[in-house]
Amino acid sequence: MPVRTIPPLRLALTLVLAATAGTLTACGDGSGSDPDTVKVVYNRSTDNTIRFKDEHLAEVKRQFEKANPGKKVELVPVQAPDNDYATKAQQMMRSASTAPDLIYEDTFRINSDIKAGYLRPLDEYLTGWKEWDRFLPSARNAARAEDGKTYGVPDGTDTRGLWYNKALFARAGLPADWRPRSWDEVLDAARAVKRKVPGVIPFNMYTGKAPGEAAVMQGFEMLLYGTGADPLYDPGERKWVTGGQGFTDALEFVRTVFREKLGPDVSDALDPNVNTRVATEWLPEGKLAIALDGSWMGQNWVNKGPREWPGWGEELGRAAMPTQHGQSPGTVSLSGGWAWSVPARASNPELAFAFVKALQTPANATRWCVVAAQIAVREDVAADRAYLTSMPGVDFFTSLVRYTHYRPALPVYPQVSSAIGEAMEQVTTGDATAERAARAYDEQLGTITDGAVVSGRG
Amino acid sequence: MSATGGRWRWAPIAPATVLMLLFLGGPIGYCVWIAFTDTQLTGAAGADFVGFENFRRAFADDAFRNAVWLTLVFTVVSAVLGQNTLGLLLAGLMRGASRPVRSVTGSLVIAAWVLPEIVAAFLLYAFFRREGTLNALLEWLGLPAQNWLFTLPILAVSLANVWRGTAFSMLIYSAALAEIPRDVVEAAEVDGARGARRLWYVTLPMIRRSIGTNLMLNTLSTLSVFGLIWAMTRGGPGSRSQTLPVYMYDQALVKSLIGYGTAVALLLLVVGALFSVVYLRLMRVEL
């Protein structure tokens, strides 16, 4: 073969072909819109043994199709971690040909999607719906945007606190009715476990980028909101807070946990599958003494759950997360929750809302809170015996609603959350001090909010 | 075709050309446009033209520079040094091996290559993780355990990519070595060229063009490796294995900054083009 120079066109073509591998393209599945079918998109757990949501929705679908002959419900599960589910949902909502009629969304993303023009206000449907008055005010506000309109119907909330293993506590010489009153008491308990019960993980909190919002909310904000008023966003100034002492202190707490080896091995803590391990391995097998985690944990251990554990109600204690130094009100919790929303490009909004009503009959609303280990957002459900006795600890976690905080429901929150995850990861690996990670966060915050920040001196 | 029909000679390929322009050129053009806007997946309704803002931001961003550096490390270690050299070595050794040895080795290496990327990624994650197969083996041999996914994640994913991609190089080099005429080899032997000298002065120059082609294809495919790294480390811990494709995904689809992510994608394309030009110049690759 003779040596030739390359024709430029062929070279260009090769590069173009190579380029297509790296370009961002999104494709939809052109669902078409049948006026008698309501297309419902929701997130299916990545754990194949967890199917309570699928079963509940299938049950409501049966009721709905029986009550509305000729109408159909098409359930479209998306099996993905929360971050990826949100991305997929946003891509579906971008175009009329792929937009579902009803979508299940984490309320912390709702404002971002409202601002992007993906969602439809529901006020016209809510005004004639008597059940709406039974929702707690905080829940009615969960999906209310800056324009005063409501864009979603929440179906439950959650609270967060400390779960601890009583048997390990006994071996470490700690009380069975543990009630820590400050961060130091939490750390001291973990240190006691480390000293006296070798081989177990004293304390787990989610951290870093891999667990996503679980690390930011369950881990960091449970600390941050115990350091003072409005440590993240100043509603009076309508600006995000930089340079707050509370922020640095909370990072310092995270750093202490991993520097003193009070937490899991750092590589386990930063593993994307860590929350599954906490729920199905570390807690049930008695390898973890204290877990800063959510009200829904029991759902992993009940009948037909991913990891049956009949004794969990007795073997685990539950304690409220204290504020930093025990300052008033002494207890801190954060709440989130998911809501049903109708995309702006939905082809059957009326039918979609009819399905929301079916989901929220008192019986279905109660059933959902029971099977999903949700904290009720409706007065009638919260007073329901079946709900209050559905699981050990439901009453305890319902009592935390009084102290709970909601994340700043603003469009840029998801980006802020991502920046917090990075700061946590830096102090967890020991790559940065708390001060340095906090400074890097402040810089990122300036970029995210175009400089709309206020300096926190508190 | 008659000689006078020269004007219509392009007609048979016209439909294909139009389709290419429509379905390949169109999206690429659209991506180039997006890279100059502040399009977001969520959090903003409209998108404005912002000129070179995204590119300016990328070059000022430590995370981007870190991603470029890691991409170069990943590409050089796993494609240029790893897959390429190991592929040549395997091809050379297999030429002298007996048929059964050849077929067993060949099938093992190719098996790693035909596995879907995500399957390979989980296998290697299970191999490298702290309670993984590798540490079980090391423990059994009485050697200290390692935790590369955490301490040197870029090395772990590079090794994973070598394991997965060597087959391709091996096949190319097997074909190239088979093409070397016997009489050239015999002449070299008569002249007393043996071992390393024969490799350097005879074999490598004879297969130079295959080396160039192989390097180019390896490099371009390695530059765009995403699934392997994502499944093994998610670009972590911190950003210690965040190569450009992972960084791009993080910015575009996790942080919703589609415009910025697409600009990074274009810059990745530039990196690929630079590598390609170097190979074309050095190796006179045949396309």
Interface residues (C-beta under 8 A of the other chain):
Chain A: M1 V3 R4 I6 P7 R10 L11 T14 L15 V16 A18 A19 T20 A21 G22 T23 L24 T25 N83 A86 T87 Q90 Q91 R94 R109 S112 D113 K115 A116 G117 Y118 G208 K209 A210 D265 V266 S267 D268 L270 D271 P272 P411 V412 P414 Q415 S418 E422 E425 Q426 T428 T429 D431
Chain B: L24 P27 I28 C31 Q40 L41 T42 G43 A44 A45 R129 R130 N147 L149 F150 R209 L220 S221 L223 S224 R234 G236 P237 G238 P245 M248 A252 L253 V254 K255 S256 I258 G261 T262 A265 L268 L269 G272 A273 S276 L280 R284 V285 E286 L287
